[in-house]
Amino acid sequence: MSIEINTKKEWLGMPEFIQEKKTVFRVVSFNIGTRKIIVRFNNQEDVDAFSLHSNIMLSSGYNKFTLNNNESNYLSEVFKQKITNKTKSIWFPFKSHWGLGRKYWISESESNLRYPVYIVSKGRSANGLTTKALNNMGVDHYIVVESNEEDQYKKNTTAKILVLPNNYLDEYETCDLLGSSRSKGPGAARNFCIDHSKKLGFKRHWVMDDNIDAFHRLNHNEKYEVKTGATLKAAEDFVDRYTNVPVAGLNYYSFCKKTDPVPAFTINTRIYSCLLIDNNSGFNWRGRYNEDTDLSLRVLKAGYCTIQFNAFLCGKVTTQRMSGGNTKEFYSHEGTLPKSKMIADLHPDVASVVWKFNRWHHKVDYRPYKSNLLVKSSKEHKEGIFNYGMELKND
């Protein structure tokens, strides 16, 4: 049985979050040979401007048109923006990734995090994105690397480098029979982060992938980058309101559309890439692949909750589009089938393997865990809106 929680009530004392359903004025499909480009318009004036510019009359009520010229230069001229072979949808006129002008969230208030931040990284000493993003936010952090890469990382970052002890790799449970014939993935380094932060006396810690290009805040149907640790601090405060959340984290930027009425947070689902971990929960990492999905499922099966933030987001570079990391260790050699199959093998009751977007994926049914309930701590929190000193500034 699924039990709905009042997310607006639970969100009291947190930064403002207003997210409403936004309807697109008009959507037009242009068929161009074997491909299709979806064009969205905000109002009739934009439709008229397109017709005047392109000499293509978009008759009212008819939303499918055919173009005979598939050359990128021609299409870029028609749509007044860069069109490539990979372009599938656009806004007319051009709408920046940044929304209504490039703006940032900043905070003049003290926003030091309560818990330490770790990045697990491999093969990305020169192109690690997460460390750059955290530096832009003024967030101190560690980078955990294997011993053979220590010198390379120290040359390319000001972050504190922690070398992964070999015993974590030797003792790591890969959940397969391949042993040390190939990389064991980042799980061993993640287990080290648990122990390291516990020794420092912390209740929780952040552990992040190394290919997060920015952090964002969603509010009023706009997603703006944050250049402050305030959103991570707010996430820490929110999770600490509850006693049964071993794993929490930020949703992906690409998974939250500006036009969708998503809640400030969702419970009892998977947590990827940017995770806030309870050091005393008793859960450790395992698995050569998809260790974050496996951890989320084990937490939920044990009756605990996860919290995924939609108000606070991270921009994750798509799997296999960045060199180093798992792209080099796994995907460029063996594709995505082994990692997808591992989750299905470990959790056959809720997981399966599917072919989608031209590669193999795992599919997980999280519905059995929707009845897991958050348990509040005795800790009091602010009422109303508390923005942690955040203000929007123009670039």
Protein Blocks (a to p, Z undefined) as FASTA:
>chain_A
ZZdddfklmmgoiacddddddddfbacdddehjbccddddfbfklmmmmmmmnopacdeh
iacdcdfbfcfklmmmmnopacdfklmbdcdddddfklnojaddddfbdcbdfbdcdddd
ehilmlcfklmmmmmnopacdddddfklmmmmmmmccbdcddddfklmmmpcehianljm
bcebjmlmmmmmmmmmmmnopabdcdddfkbfbdcddeehiacdddbfklmmmmmmmmmm
pcblfbgcdddfklmcfkbccdfbdehiadehiacddfknopacedjbhklmmmmmmmmm
nopacdddfkbccddddehiagehjllmmmmmnojmlmmmmmmmmmmmlgccddeehiac
ddddfklmmmpccdddfbdcdehjdehhpacddZZ
